[in-house]
Amino acid sequence: MEDKNPKDDPEFRNKLDEGVRKTNAFAQYSSLGFQMLGTIGLGVWGGVKLDEWQGNEKPLWTIVLSLVAIGASLYLFIRGLPKP
């Protein structure tokens, strides 16, 4: 009696390939999310530090740099999406 290797089964290979594709997609989108989080966080942190350094009563730099960081993160997110 011959032992059959499950890796030789085409159905097994298809399921394995599908799982790898799902894992790759998850990793790609989660890395884009962390990149957005880091970009926006860095913008907010920089704005807060500039406002503290200048002694501003209103958080002008925080608002400006937060909006710039959101725009930059959306731009990077759109550029990071896979091409159809």
Contacts in CASP RR format, 6 or more apart in sequence:
PFRMAT RR
TARGET T0000
AUTHOR 0000-0000-0000
METHOD contacts of the structure
MODEL  1
MEDKNPKDDPEFRNKLDEGVRKTNAFAQYSSLGFQMLGTIGLGVWGGVKL
DEWQGNEKPLWTIVLSLVAIGASLYLFIRGLPKP
6 12 0 8 1.000
7 13 0 8 1.000
28 82 0 8 1.000
32 76 0 8 1.000
32 77 0 8 1.000
32 80 0 8 1.000
32 81 0 8 1.000
33 77 0 8 1.000
35 73 0 8 1.000
35 76 0 8 1.000
35 77 0 8 1.000
36 73 0 8 1.000
36 74 0 8 1.000
36 76 0 8 1.000
36 77 0 8 1.000
38 73 0 8 1.000
39 69 0 8 1.000
39 72 0 8 1.000
39 73 0 8 1.000
39 76 0 8 1.000
40 66 0 8 1.000
40 69 0 8 1.000
40 70 0 8 1.000
40 73 0 8 1.000
41 69 0 8 1.000
42 69 0 8 1.000
43 65 0 8 1.000
43 66 0 8 1.000
43 68 0 8 1.000
43 69 0 8 1.000
44 62 0 8 1.000
44 65 0 8 1.000
44 66 0 8 1.000
44 69 0 8 1.000
46 61 0 8 1.000
46 62 0 8 1.000
46 65 0 8 1.000
47 59 0 8 1.000
47 61 0 8 1.000
47 62 0 8 1.000
47 64 0 8 1.000
47 65 0 8 1.000
47 66 0 8 1.000
48 59 0 8 1.000
48 61 0 8 1.000
48 62 0 8 1.000
50 61 0 8 1.000
50 62 0 8 1.000
50 65 0 8 1.000
51 59 0 8 1.000
51 60 0 8 1.000
51 61 0 8 1.000
51 62 0 8 1.000
54 61 0 8 1.000
END
